[in-house]
Each structure stands twice: as structure tokens, then as C-alpha cells.
Amino acid sequence: MLQIEKIVIRHLTMPLVSTFRISTGTTKTRKIMLIEIHSNDLIGYGECPAGEHPYYSLETVQIEFMIIRDYFIKKILGKKFETPHQFRSFLEFVRGHKTAKSALEYAFWDLYGKSVGRPLFELYGGTKKRIEVGVSIGIQTSTKDLIEKIEHYLNQGYKRIKIKITPGWDINILKEIRETYPKIMLMADSNGAYTLNDLKILMQLDTFNLLMIEQPLHYEDLVDHAALQTYLKTPICLDESIKSIHSAKIAIKLKSCKIINIKPPRVGGIIESIKIHDLSVENNIGLWIGGMLETGIGKTHLLHIASLPGINYPSDISDYTRYWKEDIIDKPLKLDKDSTIPIPQDKGLGVHPDPDLIEKYQNKVWTYKAT
């Protein structure tokens, strides 16, 4: 039984190594919200990767902080929980706000793993100790810059390359990439930038031997994705459209996709991610774990869930140097030459925040104690 004795929220601002641009916006720095849950001299760590602006999602870091502070903390402090499932179910008195729930669930899983002396991937039923990963490259200022970026990441050891596309930055770009790298594992992500009016353009994607096209159409439109998939040989992967086990069921029933990108913060946490994983495996839907520009805390949580047996495509969990000059954990994630990152084997999450780096980037901290 774990009693919630204290919750700490930390706000950090961290500059990205380079500007990250997608069809819905540009990011130069990240406002980070870290969560600590304290119980019995143990601390569990979580991260809320909601953006500063409502471009990718309607949930922003400011809104999710308010929800955690004003609704969850007053209900959680002092309560006792036996399992992460019990803890996560308790959060359902608030509708939506999945990134806030995910951050709290992350922290409780870490706390629980430490209390039982087991790493998280074992508790999830994971079967892998090394995770095959890929890298995501934002929209660049020129094709030359993009080709140079791809070469850089291939030289680092990444085998799967994802590029962002948008109308006007698509077919010609992919053609040049394929002329330079005809055999690399390549996929494209549009973050919902197209409609069925762009069918002629989207059908040309089949000529580039892509691993998948991620979220080509509007994030709410599962019907149009189902229609589009009938025209394409390239598998459609859904990202923003999959908000829960319920939307996953609809997408699978409609045949809106052949692959799902599970982002635990987007769907509400680890438990919901496992449900989507199990449903997808039952229906022969491909899977991978997506990232949201997390620090090492959030990315290590992603590593653990990516150990599930049904995760059969490289996940977006890159080496820390992809986004940060320095990460805020004691064991920064590093890519091996075989395009994998090992999962930490210590109990719980297996990594801890570096107090000096937390102090360096921290703007403000709030501490709440049970009375």
C-alpha cells in the first residue's frame, strides 16, 4: 500500500539543439513539467509533455498544470493505493486531460516499481531489453539541409528515418531523398496537413516505398482515412486520431489504418497504451511508440512501454543529443550502432533526475504535502 505523502511539480525551460518544425507549428524551446510523487521515502518521477501552444493538441502545459494543481492534487494527497490500476482509475473523475493523467500515472508506476523492486518493463509484460528506434526530422529550409540531416543521423546509427511533409514540401522532397538513399527505411508524417482533395498527391506516395504515411488527414476524421487507405498501397499510420482504446476500436473496425502510433501521454498513460497494444495485436495492426519532445524522464518511460511484444516498428525514442545539449537524468539515453537503445534494468524507471541540471533549467517549483 502506497500512501501519497507529497507531490512536487517542477517547471523547466530547455532549449532544443535545433528548431523543430512540423506542419502545425515550430518549436525552439520546451516548457517542461516534471512530477514527483513521494511515499515511504520513495520518489516516483513523471513528465507532462504537453506543448506550450494548442497546435498538436488542445492540451497545453499551462492547462495541464492547472488541472493537476486544482483538481488532482487535493484528491490524491493522503490517499493510499495498492496498484497503478487503482491509482489510474481514481483519476477518471476528471474528463479528458490525458497528458496530465499520464504524467501522474508515470510517476506512480515508477513509485510502484521501486516499492516492489522490479523494472517497469517487467511489470508491463515487456519482452525486450533493447528497443529499436528511429529519428524524426522536421521540415527544413531546403532539400540540401534535409539530405545533410538524414546523412548525419544515418552516420549516427539510425536505420529508420521519419520526415515531416506538408503540401508543397512532399513529392519532390521524397523523390530527392529516394534518389540519394534508395534503400533506407523511410516514412513520412504530415500531422493532418492533407484532405481527400489531395488524393492525386497522396497516391504518388506509393512510388517511394515508404514504411508508412503517418496521419495524412484531419485528426478527427477516421472515415476519410478509411477511404484513403483503399487507394493506397502504403500503410496509413494513425497518430492524433487515436485518443483512447475507444477511437482505436473505431479505426480498426473502419479499416482506417494498418499501423498505430501509440503515444502514452496522448492516450492517457501506460494502462490505456497496453489496452491499445493488446487490441492491435489481436487485429494484426502494426505498432510503434511515438515521442513528444520529452526529456530523459519521459523518454525512459517510453522505452519501457516499447518493450511490449506487439511493438514491431522502430519507435520515436531518440538519443538525448537529438534534442538536448544535455539531458536532465543521471543516465542519458544513448543510441547504439545497431539503431537500438537499451532499457535501464534498475527497479522502477531505472533513471533519476540530475539535481544540478534540474536546478540549471528550473523556473519554479511547487510542493504539496498531505495534512
Secondary structure, DSSP 8 states (H G I E B T S, - for coil): -EE--EEEEEEEEEEEEEEEEETTEEEEEEEEEEEEEEETTEEEEEEE--BSSSSS-S-BHHHHHHHIIIIIHHHHTT-EESSHHHHHHHGGGS-S-HHHHHHHHHHHHHHHHHHHT-BHHHHHT---SEEEBEEEE---SSHHHHHHHHHHHHHHT--EEEEE-BTTBSHHHHHHHHHH-TTSEEEEE-TT---GGGHHHHHGGGGG--S-EE--S-TT-HHHHHHHHHH-SS-EEESTT--SHHHHHHHHHHT--SEEEE-HHHHTSHHHHHHHHHHHHHTT-EEEE---S--HHHHHHHHHHTTSTT--S-BS---GGGT-SS-SBSS-----TTSEEE---SSBTS--B-HHHHHHHEEEEEEEE--
